[in-house]
Amino acid sequence: MSNDVIEMVRSNQDIIMVDVRTPEEYREKRIPGSILLPDYEIRGRAAEVIPDRNARIVVYCRSGRRSAEAAKVLKDMGYQNVYDLGGIIDWPYETISGE
């Protein structure tokens, strides 16, 4: 988990936080303000969920494997500013749960 990406998230710069885990994992624990876009839906739904390909996007998952792959897919789709936060298991700050 990069300190630069953590600082970007914590300073609330104009970013879109994307959780690429399953809906069940998202309900259990997530970073406040993040949106759910499961890794298996990125190719089909990214353009609808994140229409601005120049938006600053930070992706995360549970341990970092799915987020790394999701970041690569988004970049391959033409998104310019994609950052991989890694896994929520390493996130030292506030998380929320529920719907």
N, C-alpha and C positions, 0 to 999 in steps of 0.2 A: 504494500500500500504506500503510494508515493506521498510524501509530505506536501509537495506542491499541489497535488490534487485534493488532499484533505483541506489545505488552506483555502483553495478555490471554493470548495463546498461550504466550509465554515464561514467564509466571508460573504456568502450569498451572492457572489457575482452571478450575472445572468446565466444560469445553467439549468439544464433539464436533467434531473436525476432519474435514471432508468434502472429499475430492478428487473433483472432478466430471469428471475427464479419462477417457480410455479405459483399459481394463485394461493395455494395452501401455505407455502413458505412466506409469501407476502403478508398474508393475514396474521401469521404467527409473530413476525418481527420484521420491521423495515425502518429505513431512515426517513424521518419526517419530510414531507414534500415530494417524495419520490413517486413515480408513476410505474405501473406494472406493464411490462411488455416482455412476456416470456421469450426466452431465446428461440424456442421452436416456432414463434409467430413473427419474428423480426422481418424476414423477407416479405411476408404477406401484408404486414400491418404498419411497418415503420413509416411509410409515406403518409398514411392517414393519421397516425399518432404524433409524428414529428414532421410536419410539412416543410419546415425551414431547414434546408440542408446545410446552412451556415450556422445553425444554433450550436451553442456549446453544450455538449452532451457528456454526462458522466454515467458510466454503467457499472453496476455491481451485481454480484451473485452471493452465494454462500461462502465459497472458498477462493474464488478467483479464476477457476477454469472456464466456466460458462461466460463470465464477463469478458475474458480475453478473446474468446471466439466471437462473442457478440460485437465487440468493438471492431474486430476485423471485418465482420459482415457489414456493419454500418459504413465503415470506410470504403469497402468495395462497392457499396450502393451509392457512393458519392457524397456522404456526409463528411464535412471538412474538419470539424473540431470535436473529435471523439476522444475521451479519456477513460481509461480503465481504472476504477477505484480499487478493484480486487474484491475481496470477500468481506461480507458483513461480520463474519466472525472476528475480524481484526479491527472493526470500527469501535473506537474507544468512547464515542459520544452517545448522545441520546438516541433511542430507538422507540418506536411505538408499535402497537399491535391492534388487531381488530379490523373491521370492515373498512 
